[in-house]
Amino acid sequence: MAHILDGIRVLDLSRVLAGPWAGQMLADLGAEVIKVERPGAGDDTRRWGPPFLKDANGRDTAESAYFLAANRGKKSLTLDLNQARGQEIARALALKCDVVIENFKVGDLARRGLDYATLAEDHPGLVYCSITGFGQDGPYADRPGYDFMIQGTGGLMSVTGEAGGEPQKAGVALADLFTGAMASNAILGALYRREKDGRGQYIDLGLLDVQVAMLANLGLSYLTSGEVPKRQGNAHQTIVPYQVFATADGHLIVAVGNDAQYRQFCASLGLSALGLDERFATNPARVRNREALVPQLAEAMRAKTSAQWRATLDAAGVPCGPINALDEVFADPQVVSRGMVVDSAHPCGARVRTIGNPIHFSGTPIAYQRPPPTLGEHNGEVLAGVLGLTEAEIAELAANGIV
């Protein structure tokens, strides 16, 4: 079956999350992705657990859930990039690849002869994507960048958390994940351009840049008004009511997106007069007068259970929804019907479940070609199949700790 990126080979020199997330996206699209890992240790995230995948006998393997989340579909090659022979092999592989992804510190790969400028001399069609915390230049370029730090530096934490409370990070590493998505998008764009002129190019992505870009409407609110947005908890800065309400037995999200929905919401609560009140008739008015409006809505919402309100509001066309724990997410009939869990056989003898790719192509479906790899699982396949090394040469590399 044909896939979007059939025939594209990627050398993934990245680790942890942003780069591997981009590599997994390309693998899902059908690319051959060779993940280079340190001999003996591998990607840092292999040890970021528990939980770890259990083998057929119920024992923990060396595959953490964190690693499994971002490395589906790849081939694992162990290679010591600190040794000259390891660098030579990496260069030879890069010259046989369409794409290189890396997230080393600025300048590290140049010292190993694995930077874009060096590789592009012999491979002008190479698309090379560097991911760092702060980009390749600027006063912070040499600093390490971790998602938590970037969420803070990039403003996300300043608008996340309860009003008057302390700043909060998001529950998942959004800066890393957004950067990985941006990287795969940029790589696809560069590959498309290469089809026109035959030339690759260098892609410089910084987590901080991405996080600032992802401020989106809140960033524009500041740039437009000069006023610094503040934390609003589960409420929205510029839409009212668009928040969590307590019910008789829990909580419910109500997301009123326009004035007609607001009137329907008020009627459903038995508060039709509020729907016509001039203080609340338009969204700008509701934002200005939220402190007068929201307590009245909140009091009415406590009168029924979440299930009762969902039935009532769904019937009235008012957007609402639950706050699901993860067991509820993966049991949700919509999530199940969309195939958002992928089950595959793992080399350890167990089944591994990963989260499905959300893209649905009509003609070239997502390629779930293989589960996340064990460390060095594809050493022989890559070294012999791509570089043509003999069994004796591969054995010598292993004996010298290069692979």
NORCORPE-V460620 format. One record per backbone hydrogen bond with DSSP energy under -0.5 kcal/mol. CO is the residue of the C=O (numbers start at 1). NH is the residue of the N-H. If there is no record, write none. Layout:
co-><CO & CO>
nh-><NH & NH>
This chain:
co-><3 & 5 & 8 & 9 & 9 & 10 & 10 & 11 & 11 & 12 & 15 & 17 & 18 & 19 & 20 & 21 & 22 & 23 & 24 & 25 & 26 & 27 & 28 & 29 & 31 & 32 & 32 & 33 & 33 & 34 & 34 & 35 & 37 & 38 & 39 & 43 & 44 & 45 & 45 & 47 & 48 & 51 & 53 & 55 & 59 & 62 & 63 & 64 & 65 & 66 & 67 & 67 & 68 & 71 & 71 & 73 & 75 & 75 & 76 & 77 & 79 & 80 & 83 & 84 & 85 & 86 & 87 & 88 & 89 & 90 & 91 & 93 & 94 & 98 & 99 & 100 & 101 & 102 & 105 & 107 & 109 & 109 & 110 & 115 & 116 & 117 & 118 & 118 & 119 & 119 & 123 & 124 & 126 & 127 & 128 & 128 & 129 & 130 & 132 & 133 & 138 & 140 & 146 & 147 & 148 & 149 & 150 & 151 & 151 & 152 & 155 & 156 & 157 & 157 & 160 & 161 & 162 & 172 & 173 & 174 & 175 & 176 & 177 & 178 & 179 & 180 & 181 & 182 & 183 & 184 & 185 & 186 & 187 & 188 & 189 & 190 & 191 & 192 & 193 & 193 & 194 & 201 & 202 & 203 & 203 & 205 & 206 & 207 & 208 & 209 & 210 & 212 & 213 & 215 & 215 & 216 & 217 & 218 & 219 & 220 & 221 & 222 & 227 & 232 & 239 & 241 & 243 & 245 & 250 & 252 & 253 & 254 & 254 & 255 & 258 & 259 & 260 & 261 & 262 & 263 & 264 & 265 & 266 & 267 & 271 & 271 & 272 & 273 & 273 & 277 & 277 & 282 & 283 & 284 & 285 & 287 & 289 & 289 & 290 & 293 & 293 & 294 & 295 & 296 & 297 & 298 & 299 & 300 & 301 & 304 & 305 & 306 & 307 & 308 & 309 & 310 & 311 & 312 & 313 & 313 & 314 & 317 & 319 & 321 & 322 & 325 & 325 & 326 & 327 & 328 & 329 & 332 & 333 & 334 & 335 & 336 & 340 & 341 & 342 & 344 & 346 & 348 & 350 & 352 & 352 & 354 & 359 & 366 & 367 & 370 & 374 & 376 & 378 & 379 & 380 & 380 & 381 & 382 & 382 & 383 & 384 & 390 & 391 & 392 & 393 & 394 & 395 & 396 & 397 & 397 & 398 & 402>
nh-><6 & 8 & 32 & 98 & 99 & 12 & 34 & 13 & 101 & 36 & 17 & 21 & 22 & 23 & 24 & 25 & 26 & 27 & 28 & 29 & 31 & 30 & 367 & 5 & 33 & 10 & 34 & 35 & 75 & 12 & 36 & 77 & 79 & 42 & 41 & 46 & 47 & 48 & 67 & 49 & 66 & 65 & 61 & 58 & 55 & 64 & 53 & 68 & 69 & 70 & 70 & 71 & 71 & 74 & 373 & 33 & 35 & 77 & 378 & 37 & 81 & 83 & 87 & 88 & 89 & 90 & 91 & 92 & 93 & 94 & 95 & 96 & 97 & 127 & 11 & 129 & 13 & 131 & 108 & 111 & 112 & 114 & 113 & 119 & 120 & 121 & 121 & 122 & 122 & 123 & 126 & 200 & 128 & 100 & 130 & 203 & 102 & 205 & 207 & 208 & 141 & 143 & 150 & 151 & 152 & 153 & 154 & 156 & 157 & 155 & 159 & 159 & 160 & 168 & 168 & 233 & 165 & 174 & 177 & 178 & 179 & 180 & 181 & 182 & 183 & 184 & 185 & 186 & 187 & 188 & 189 & 190 & 191 & 192 & 193 & 194 & 195 & 196 & 196 & 197 & 198 & 128 & 204 & 130 & 205 & 132 & 210 & 211 & 212 & 213 & 214 & 215 & 216 & 218 & 219 & 220 & 221 & 222 & 223 & 224 & 225 & 226 & 229 & 235 & 236 & 256 & 254 & 252 & 247 & 245 & 321 & 243 & 256 & 257 & 262 & 263 & 264 & 265 & 266 & 267 & 268 & 269 & 271 & 270 & 274 & 275 & 276 & 276 & 277 & 280 & 281 & 286 & 287 & 288 & 289 & 290 & 292 & 293 & 294 & 296 & 297 & 298 & 299 & 300 & 301 & 302 & 302 & 303 & 304 & 248 & 309 & 310 & 311 & 312 & 313 & 314 & 315 & 316 & 317 & 318 & 317 & 319 & 255 & 253 & 324 & 328 & 329 & 330 & 331 & 332 & 332 & 336 & 337 & 338 & 340 & 339 & 356 & 343 & 354 & 352 & 349 & 56 & 346 & 344 & 354 & 342 & 361 & 368 & 369 & 73 & 377 & 379 & 382 & 383 & 384 & 385 & 385 & 386 & 387 & 389 & 388 & 394 & 395 & 396 & 397 & 398 & 399 & 400 & 402 & 403 & 401 & 80>
